[in-house]
Amino acid sequence: MTVAETAFAAIDFESAGLRPGGTEVPVQIGLALMKGAAISAGDFFESFLATDQEITWSAQKVHGITRADLAGAPGLTELWPQIKALLAGRWLVAHGAATEKRFLRAFPFHGFGPWVDTLKLARAVWPDLGSFALGDLVVHCKLEDELRVLHPGFRWHDALSDAAASLVLLRRIIAETGISGQDSSLLLRPNDSVYHRQKKKFDGARGTSRPTNQG
């Protein structure tokens, strides 16, 4: 299966924050879907998630989610049939996937994956950048306007916004390196030499000579 033939689901969680001796729990989930290079806002999914755990001050300062926002929200278990249907048959995408993997472990044997980590891919494609934070990469690649067209309510540290950002970043990486016709397993091996060889070959075919650290 080629990259262009692969269906992707970007996923992001916002959490209640970690208290001493406690377990971190999600309070919001966002999903954005892509097939080939097509991303449709109609396929976006977002929900607050109920929890008995208080949201820490530090977490609230980051994402702005309050206890009032969670009033009447479903739990992650309640949403699982809908989430499972959205993720079925898709490769999962996240920017630094550890948090997302951890929260999905609430559903053992879900069988989803493989995981595409845009953080690792960005480091392979643009190794000379000073920061690989998702926001900095979006600015570097000049993707802000594209994101706001897809999701007019875009704001950082919102689960759907961050999921959409990682998906748009993946689309840019695919276009920048010309790997849409390559085997999709290449996305699971973010070795910088492989991507740089591919970029050089692709740029040569386009008759361009853009530096690899251009957005």
N, C-alpha and C positions, 0 to 999 in steps of 0.2 A: 504494500500500500504506500502510495506517495504522500508527501506532505499535503498536497492539494486535495487529496481524497480523504484526508483525515478529518473527523469531526471533533471539535474541541469544546470543552466547558471550563471557563475560568471561574474560580470560586474564591470567595474571600469571607472571612469572619471578622467581626469586631467582638471584643471580649469585655467581661465585667472587671477585668484586672485581677491581679493575684494578691491575695492577702496572706500574711504569714500563717503557715499551717493549713492553708486552704487549697482548693483545686480551681484552676482557671476554667470559666465556663463562657460559652458564646452568648451574646445578646443581639446579634444581627448577622444575617447571612445574605450574600449577594451572588448571583450567577449570571454569566453572560456567555452566549453560545456563538460558535463560528464554524462554518464548513467552507473549506477552500479559503477565499479571502472575504467571504460574505458574513457580515455581522448585522443582525437585525435587532433594533431596539424592542421589537415586538416579542423577542425571545428572552428578554431580560426578566429576572426574578429577584425579588428582594423582600425580606420580612424581618421584623424585630422578633426576638425569641424570648419567651418567658423564662424567668429564673427566680429562685428564692434568694439567690445571693445578691448582696448589695453591690452596686457599681462603685468601685473605688474612685476617690477624688482624682487620682492621677489618670485613670482610664477615661473618666468623664471629661477631663481637660483636653484629652486628645481627640475623642470622637464626638463629644457633645451629647451622648445618649444618656437620658435620665430615667429614673424609675417610672415617671409618668409616661414616657414613650413606650414602655413595655406593658402598660395596662391593657389587658385583653389580648395580648399577643399569644400565638400558639407556641408550644414547646417544640424543640427540634424533633423529638420523637413523633409528635403529631404531624409534622410536615414531611416526615421521611418518605412516605409513598410518592409525594409530588417531587421531592428532590431526587429520589431514586429514578423516577421516570425521566427527568431532565438529564441526568448524568449517564444513563444507560447508553452503551455503545460509543461513548466519547472519551477522548484523552483529557485528563484533568490538567488545568493550567493554574499556576499560582506564582507569585513573586516571593521567593523564599517560602517553600511549601510546608515548613515544619508545623506551623500553627494549624493549617487546614488539615493536614494529615492527622494531627492529634485529635482534633474535634470529630473527625469522621470515624475515628476508632470507637466512638460510642456505638457504632453499628458494625460489629465484627462480621467478617466474611462477606462484606458488601461487594468485594471483587472489582472495585473500580480502579482505573488506571490504564496505562501507565501515566506517571506524572511528568509534566513538562515544567521545568523551573525557569522562568524568565530571568531570574537573577543570575543563574549560572550561564545561561545563554548570552546575556548581555556582557558578562565578563569575558566570554570567549570572543564575541564579535567586536567589542570596543575595549580592549584590555588597558588602554592608556587613560581612560576616564578617571577623574578623581573621586567620583561618587557613583555608586550603583543603586542608590535609593530609587524607588519607583518614580517618585516625583521628579527627581533630577534627570532621570532617563527620559521621561515624557517631555521635559523642557529641552533637553539635548536633541531629541528627535523632532521637536516642533510639532507635537501631537495634541496640544491643548485644544485648538479649534476643532479638530476632528472629534475629540472626546465630547466636547460641549454640543456638537451637532447630534451625536449619538445619544447623549444623555444630558439634556438641558439643565437638569438639576445637579450636575456634577459638582462634587466637592471632595476634597481629600479626607480619608479616614471615614468614609461612608462605604459600607461593604460592596454595594453595587458599583459605585464609582471606581473603587480600587480594582474590582474584578474586571470591569470594562477597560481600565487602564492597562492591566497586565495583558489582556487579550489584544488590544490595539498595539501594544509594544511587540507582542509575538508576531503579529501581522507585519509590522515594520521590519523585524529581524528576518522574516521569511523573504520579504521583498528585497531587502538590502543585500542579502547573500545569494539570492537566486536559487533557493533550494526547493521551490514548490514542486519540482519534478523529481526530487530525490526521495529515496526511501525514508519514510517518516521516522525510522529508528535513529536517524541522524540527530533528531531533537533530543535524544536521550544520552548523547555523547558529546557534550559541549566542550570539545577540545579546540583551543584557539587556532592551532595550526590547520585543522581541517576547515574551519570556517574562513580563515584567511585565504587558503588556497581556493576555496569556492568563490569568495568575493572577488579575488583577482581574476579568475576565469570568467565570472559573470560580468564584471566591469569591462573586461576586454571584449566580450561579445557585444556589449552595448556601445563600445567605442568611447567609454568614459574613463576618467582617471581620478575619480574622487578619492580623497584620503579616507581611510577606514574609520576615522573618528569624526566624520561628518554626519549630521543628522539628516 
